[in-house]
Amino acid sequence: MAKRSDSNKTNQAKVLEYLYRKQQSSRIDLARDTQLTPAAITHLTSHFIEENKIIETGDQFRIKKGSGRSRKVLTLNSDYCYFLGIEINSNGISSVLTNVTGKQIDQNHIAHRDYHKDDINATLIALIKQMLDKHSDKYIHSIGLAIPGHFDQETGTIVSNNHIWQHFNLSQIKKEVSLPIVIDNNIECMALGEYLFNPLNTPDNYLFMHIGPGLFCSFFDASRITSKSNFYIGEIGHTVVDINGPQCECGKRGCLQTYISTTWLIQYAELLYQSNPSSAIKNLIDKPEDITLETIITAYQLGDSFLVDKIDTGLKLLATSIANTLILYDANKVYINSDLLNHLDFKEKLLEQIREQLNFIPNKTDLEIEILPFDDYRGARGACALSAYVNYIKQGLED
């Protein structure tokens, strides 16, 4: 009986994931593309329509005259339920409520300075309860958590070089929250968010790179959407680009993140402020603690030679790392998520340098590389996608 139940869940998951990706379909197309029998599709879609998870739009696919009757259009019911997604990062805690297909209904942000790191579990519990109370009229299906670093299933804690997350414990949160909760790395969540919630622009295989306080790369493959057991897969920030470079916190020298991450650029700018009276940084802030990414970008645009050299070198090394990754991994597209790179000069420089290095590979010269508009809530929305995928589409089959 258990095997039959799992098989039925697997077939249901095929149909739901297909409708997420195609958005609209006929029963005939569903059967053909999922390789399920027409009888199975009829049974599954009838079940979903009865539950109100999918709906017939009233439209029809028109086919050639004389080739049979028109096909009714099926689509997901966007308002069947809602997902709550939460991202924890160095800027604070962001939360988003979306409908089934990823439309944002509500959002909230708690700055890192507004809660104590020792109280992170209580802060998350309060945030979840606040959102649930605020939207008590809605069927909130489940919760996704996007975390920095990686999740240790045995201890329920975050695995990270940054000790500010050491007090996080999922089991404490689950004691106070009755809804199902699923958790994964925040960049993996962002990558999944593109797959589920931006289907018309997203292939089944791509790289999703994040350049922020640290660097990470999700090697997204729709045929293998599962949590990784190896925590270090994707840690592009800790790939060595200069064996004689600065020592990274990981212990190695010349890691990529020591050249282009926000954390390291701010460290360099603080050093510049203290050691060079003529630096443009001096005219922009009153004390080194006030330095932000925006400060650095402004100083770069004013022509500060030290920061121009640092950022230009970092962009060149980042382009080299991306090009090398594309030589080793056959991606159909590259997404880049970065506040820094959303400035036009940086975008153009990076894209030009990547393409220059890929000129010798004919099928990579026209590879689409998209630098996404920076969004503080992308990780939380990705957490909604994680919740939708694991608890709604797969119905717990991934556990």
C-alpha positions as CSV (number, residue, x, y, z in Angstrom):
1,M,0.0,0.0,0.0
2,A,2.8,2.4,0.9
3,K,4.5,1.8,-2.5
4,R,1.2,2.5,-4.3
5,S,0.8,5.7,-2.3
6,D,4.3,6.9,-3.1
7,S,3.8,6.1,-6.7
8,N,0.6,8.1,-6.8
9,K,2.4,11.0,-5.0
10,T,5.1,10.8,-7.6
11,N,2.6,11.0,-10.5
12,Q,0.8,13.9,-8.8
13,A,4.2,15.7,-8.4
14,K,4.9,15.2,-12.1
15,V,1.7,16.9,-13.0
16,L,2.1,19.8,-10.6
17,E,5.7,20.5,-11.5
18,Y,4.8,20.3,-15.2
19,L,2.1,23.0,-14.7
20,Y,4.5,25.2,-12.8
21,R,6.9,25.1,-15.7
22,K,4.4,25.2,-18.6
23,Q,1.8,27.4,-16.8
24,Q,-1.0,26.1,-19.1
25,S,-1.5,22.7,-20.7
26,S,-4.1,20.3,-22.1
27,R,-4.6,16.8,-20.8
28,I,-3.2,15.4,-24.0
29,D,0.0,17.4,-23.7
30,L,0.3,16.5,-20.0
31,A,0.1,12.8,-20.9
32,R,2.6,13.1,-23.7
33,D,5.2,15.2,-21.9
34,T,5.0,13.4,-18.5
35,Q,4.8,10.0,-20.1
36,L,1.8,9.1,-18.0
37,T,-1.2,7.3,-19.6
38,P,-4.2,9.4,-20.7
39,A,-6.3,7.4,-18.2
40,A,-3.8,8.4,-15.4
41,I,-3.9,12.0,-16.4
42,T,-7.7,12.1,-16.5
43,H,-7.8,10.6,-13.0
44,L,-5.1,12.9,-11.6
45,T,-6.5,16.1,-13.1
46,S,-10.0,15.3,-12.0
47,H,-8.7,14.8,-8.5
48,F,-6.8,18.1,-8.6
49,I,-9.8,20.0,-10.0
50,E,-12.0,18.5,-7.3
51,E,-9.5,19.7,-4.7
52,N,-9.3,23.1,-6.5
53,K,-5.5,22.8,-6.9
54,I,-5.9,23.2,-10.7
55,I,-8.6,24.8,-12.7
56,E,-9.9,24.8,-16.2
57,T,-9.6,28.3,-17.5
58,G,-12.5,28.2,-19.9
59,D,-10.1,28.7,-22.8
60,Q,-9.3,26.0,-25.3
61,F,-6.2,25.1,-27.3
62,R,-7.3,25.4,-31.0
63,I,-5.8,22.8,-33.2
64,K,-5.9,22.3,-36.9
65,K,-9.3,22.0,-38.5
66,G,-10.4,18.4,-38.9
67,S,-7.9,17.0,-36.4
68,G,-10.3,16.5,-33.5
69,R,-12.0,18.5,-30.8
70,S,-10.4,21.5,-29.0
71,R,-8.4,20.8,-25.9
72,K,-9.4,22.4,-22.6
73,V,-6.7,24.5,-20.9
74,L,-5.6,23.5,-17.4
75,T,-3.6,25.7,-15.1
76,L,-2.6,26.0,-11.4
77,N,-5.0,27.7,-9.1
78,S,-2.8,30.5,-7.9
79,D,-4.9,31.2,-4.9
80,Y,-5.4,27.7,-3.6
81,C,-2.9,28.3,-0.8
82,Y,0.1,30.5,0.3
83,F,3.7,30.0,1.3
84,L,5.7,31.8,3.9
85,G,9.4,32.2,3.1
86,I,12.1,33.6,5.4
87,E,15.7,34.4,4.7
88,I,18.4,34.9,7.3
89,N,21.5,36.8,6.2
90,S,24.0,39.3,7.4
91,N,21.6,42.2,6.7
92,G,18.8,40.8,8.9
93,I,15.8,38.6,8.5
94,S,13.4,39.0,5.5
95,S,10.0,37.4,5.1
96,V,7.7,37.1,2.2
97,L,4.2,35.6,1.7
98,T,3.4,34.3,-1.8
99,N,0.6,32.6,-3.5
100,V,1.0,29.2,-5.3
101,T,2.8,30.7,-8.3
102,G,5.1,33.1,-6.5
103,K,3.2,36.4,-6.5
104,Q,4.2,38.4,-3.4
105,I,1.3,39.2,-1.1
106,D,3.3,40.7,1.8
107,Q,6.9,41.2,2.9
108,N,8.7,42.3,6.0
109,H,12.3,42.9,7.1
110,I,14.0,43.0,10.5
111,A,17.5,44.7,10.4
112,H,20.4,42.8,11.9
113,R,20.9,45.5,14.4
114,D,17.3,45.2,15.6
115,Y,17.5,41.7,17.2
116,H,20.2,40.0,19.3
117,K,22.0,37.1,17.8
118,D,21.4,35.0,20.9
119,D,17.6,35.5,20.4
120,I,17.4,34.5,16.8
121,N,15.0,31.5,17.4
122,A,12.6,33.7,19.5
123,T,12.8,36.4,16.8
124,L,12.0,33.9,14.0
125,I,9.1,32.4,16.0
126,A,7.7,35.9,16.7
127,L,8.0,36.8,13.0
128,I,6.3,33.7,11.9
129,K,3.4,34.1,14.3
130,Q,3.0,37.7,13.4
131,M,2.7,36.8,9.7
132,L,0.3,34.0,10.4
133,D,-1.9,36.2,12.6
134,K,-1.9,39.0,10.0
135,H,-3.0,36.6,7.3
136,S,-5.3,34.4,9.3
137,D,-7.9,34.6,6.6
138,K,-5.5,32.7,4.2
139,Y,-4.6,29.0,4.0
140,I,-0.9,29.2,4.6
141,H,0.3,25.8,3.5
142,S,3.9,25.6,4.8
143,I,7.1,27.5,5.6
144,G,10.5,27.7,3.8
145,L,13.7,28.9,5.5
146,A,16.6,30.2,3.5
147,I,19.8,30.2,5.5
148,P,23.4,31.4,5.1
149,G,25.8,28.5,4.9
150,H,24.3,25.0,5.2
151,F,22.0,23.0,7.4
152,D,23.1,20.2,9.6
153,Q,20.1,17.7,9.6
154,E,21.4,15.9,12.7
155,T,21.8,18.9,15.0
156,G,19.3,21.3,13.4
157,T,21.9,24.0,13.2
158,I,23.6,26.2,10.6
159,V,27.0,25.1,9.4
160,S,29.0,28.3,8.7
161,N,32.3,30.1,9.3
162,N,30.3,32.9,10.8
163,H,29.6,32.3,14.5
164,I,26.7,34.7,14.6
165,W,24.4,31.9,13.5
166,Q,25.5,29.5,16.3
167,H,22.4,29.9,18.3
168,F,20.0,29.0,15.5
169,N,18.2,25.7,16.2
170,L,15.3,24.5,14.0
171,S,14.0,22.1,16.6
172,Q,13.2,25.1,18.9
173,I,11.3,26.8,16.2
174,K,9.3,23.7,15.3
175,K,8.2,23.3,18.9
176,E,6.3,26.7,18.6
177,V,5.2,26.5,15.0
178,S,2.8,23.8,13.8
179,L,3.2,24.3,10.0
180,P,5.6,22.1,8.1
181,I,9.0,23.8,7.8
182,V,11.7,23.0,5.2
183,I,15.2,24.6,5.1
184,D,18.1,25.0,2.7
185,N,21.0,27.3,1.7
186,N,19.7,30.7,0.6
187,I,21.4,30.7,-2.8
188,E,20.0,27.2,-3.6
189,C,16.6,28.7,-2.7
190,M,17.1,31.6,-5.0
191,A,18.0,29.3,-7.8
192,L,14.9,27.2,-7.2
193,G,12.8,30.3,-7.1
194,E,13.8,31.1,-10.7
195,Y,12.9,27.6,-11.8
196,L,9.4,27.6,-10.2
197,F,8.3,31.2,-10.2
198,N,10.0,32.5,-13.4
199,P,9.5,29.4,-15.7
200,L,9.2,31.1,-19.1
201,N,12.7,32.7,-18.7
202,T,14.4,29.7,-17.1
203,P,15.9,26.6,-18.7
204,D,16.1,23.3,-16.8
205,N,19.9,23.6,-16.3
206,Y,21.8,26.7,-15.2
207,L,24.2,28.3,-12.9
208,F,22.9,30.7,-10.2
209,M,25.8,32.8,-8.8
210,H,25.6,35.1,-5.8
211,I,28.2,37.8,-5.2
212,G,27.6,39.5,-1.9
213,P,29.2,39.3,1.6
214,G,30.4,35.9,0.3
215,L,30.2,34.1,-3.0
216,F,28.3,30.9,-3.8
217,C,27.2,29.1,-7.0
218,S,24.2,26.8,-7.3
219,F,24.6,24.2,-10.1
220,F,20.9,23.9,-10.8
221,D,19.6,20.8,-12.6
222,A,15.9,20.1,-12.7
223,S,16.5,16.4,-12.8
224,R,18.3,16.5,-9.4
225,I,16.5,19.0,-7.1
226,T,17.6,17.6,-3.8
227,S,19.6,18.9,-0.8
228,K,23.3,18.3,-1.3
229,S,25.1,16.1,1.2
230,N,28.5,17.8,0.4
231,F,28.4,21.2,2.0
232,Y,31.3,22.5,-0.1
233,I,29.8,22.1,-3.5
234,G,29.2,25.6,-4.9
235,E,31.6,27.5,-2.6
236,I,33.0,29.4,-5.5
237,G,34.2,32.1,-3.2
238,H,36.8,29.7,-1.7
239,T,38.3,28.8,-5.1
240,V,41.9,30.0,-5.2
241,V,42.6,32.6,-7.9
242,D,46.0,33.8,-6.6
243,I,48.2,31.5,-4.4
244,N,50.1,34.5,-3.2
245,G,47.0,36.5,-2.4
246,P,45.6,37.6,1.0
247,Q,44.8,35.0,3.6
248,C,41.1,34.1,3.7
249,E,39.2,33.2,6.9
250,C,39.1,29.7,5.6
251,G,42.9,29.5,6.0
252,K,43.8,29.4,2.4
253,R,45.4,32.3,0.4
254,G,44.0,34.1,-2.6
255,C,40.4,32.9,-2.4
256,L,38.1,34.7,-4.9
257,Q,36.0,36.2,-2.2
258,T,39.0,38.1,-0.8
259,Y,39.0,40.1,-4.1
260,I,35.3,40.8,-4.9
261,S,33.0,40.0,-1.9
262,T,31.3,42.9,-0.2
263,T,32.8,41.9,3.2
264,W,36.4,42.1,1.9
265,L,35.8,45.3,-0.2
266,I,34.5,47.0,3.0
267,Q,37.6,45.8,4.9
268,Y,39.9,47.3,2.2
269,A,37.9,50.5,2.3
270,E,38.3,50.7,6.1
271,L,42.0,50.2,5.8
272,L,42.1,52.9,3.1
273,Y,40.2,55.4,5.3
274,Q,42.7,54.9,8.1
275,S,45.9,54.9,6.0
276,N,45.3,57.4,3.2
277,P,44.2,60.9,4.0
278,S,43.7,61.8,0.3
279,S,41.3,58.9,-0.4
280,A,37.9,59.8,-1.7
281,I,36.4,57.7,1.1
282,K,37.5,60.4,3.6
283,N,35.1,62.9,2.0
284,L,32.1,60.5,2.0
285,I,31.8,59.3,5.6
286,D,32.8,60.5,9.1
287,K,34.2,57.2,10.5
288,P,35.2,53.8,9.1
289,E,32.2,52.1,10.7
290,D,29.9,54.0,8.3
291,I,31.4,52.5,5.2
292,T,28.9,50.6,3.1
293,L,28.8,49.1,-0.4
294,E,27.3,52.3,-1.7
295,T,30.2,54.3,-0.2
296,I,32.7,52.1,-2.1
297,I,30.8,52.4,-5.3
298,T,30.7,56.2,-5.0
299,A,34.4,56.3,-4.3
300,Y,35.0,54.1,-7.3
301,Q,33.0,56.4,-9.5
302,L,35.0,59.4,-8.1
303,G,38.1,57.6,-9.3
304,D,39.8,56.5,-6.1
305,S,42.8,54.7,-7.6
306,F,43.0,52.1,-4.8
307,L,39.4,51.0,-5.0
308,V,39.3,51.2,-8.8
309,D,42.2,48.8,-8.9
310,K,40.7,46.5,-6.3
311,I,37.3,46.3,-8.0
312,D,38.6,46.0,-11.5
313,T,41.0,43.2,-10.4
314,G,38.1,41.5,-8.6
315,L,35.9,41.7,-11.7
316,K,38.6,40.2,-13.8
317,L,39.2,37.3,-11.4
318,L,35.4,36.8,-11.1
319,A,35.0,36.6,-14.9
320,T,37.9,34.1,-15.1
321,S,36.2,31.9,-12.4
322,I,32.8,32.0,-14.1
323,A,34.4,31.2,-17.5
324,N,36.4,28.3,-16.0
325,T,33.2,27.0,-14.4
326,L,31.4,27.1,-17.7
327,I,34.2,25.1,-19.3
328,L,33.7,22.4,-16.6
329,Y,29.9,22.5,-16.4
330,D,27.6,22.6,-19.4
331,A,25.0,25.2,-18.2
332,N,22.4,26.6,-20.5
333,K,22.3,29.9,-18.8
334,V,24.0,31.9,-16.0
335,Y,22.1,34.0,-13.5
336,I,24.1,36.4,-11.4
337,N,22.7,38.0,-8.2
338,S,24.7,40.9,-6.9
339,D,24.1,44.4,-5.5
340,L,27.6,45.4,-6.6
341,L,27.1,44.3,-10.2
342,N,23.8,46.1,-10.7
343,H,25.9,49.2,-11.5
344,L,26.1,49.4,-15.3
345,D,29.8,49.9,-15.6
346,F,30.4,46.7,-13.6
347,K,27.9,44.7,-15.6
348,E,29.4,45.6,-18.9
349,K,33.0,45.0,-17.8
350,L,32.1,41.6,-16.3
351,L,30.0,40.3,-19.3
352,E,32.7,41.4,-21.8
353,Q,35.5,39.7,-19.9
354,I,33.5,36.4,-19.5
355,R,32.7,36.3,-23.2
356,E,36.3,37.1,-24.2
357,Q,37.5,34.0,-22.3
358,L,34.8,31.8,-23.9
359,N,35.5,32.8,-27.5
360,F,37.3,29.6,-28.2
361,I,34.2,27.5,-27.4
362,P,31.7,28.1,-30.3
363,N,28.6,27.0,-28.5
364,K,29.3,29.3,-25.5
365,T,29.8,32.6,-27.3
366,D,26.0,33.3,-27.3
367,L,25.3,31.9,-23.8
368,E,22.8,34.0,-22.0
369,I,24.2,35.6,-18.9
370,E,21.6,37.6,-16.9
371,I,22.6,39.9,-14.0
372,L,19.4,40.0,-12.0
373,P,18.0,43.3,-10.7
374,F,19.0,43.2,-7.0
375,D,16.1,42.4,-4.7
376,D,16.4,42.2,-0.9
377,Y,13.5,39.7,-0.8
378,R,14.8,37.3,-3.5
379,G,16.1,34.8,-0.8
380,A,12.8,34.8,1.1
381,R,10.8,34.4,-2.1
382,G,13.2,31.5,-2.9
383,A,12.3,30.0,0.4
384,C,8.6,30.1,-0.6
385,A,9.6,28.2,-3.8
386,L,11.4,25.6,-1.6
387,S,8.3,25.2,0.5
388,A,6.2,24.9,-2.6
389,Y,8.5,22.3,-4.1
390,V,9.1,20.1,-1.1
391,N,5.8,20.3,0.7
392,Y,3.3,21.1,-2.1
393,I,4.6,19.5,-5.3
394,K,6.5,16.6,-3.8
395,Q,4.3,16.3,-0.7
396,G,7.3,15.3,1.4
397,L,8.7,12.7,-1.0
398,E,12.1,14.5,-0.9
399,D,12.4,13.8,2.8
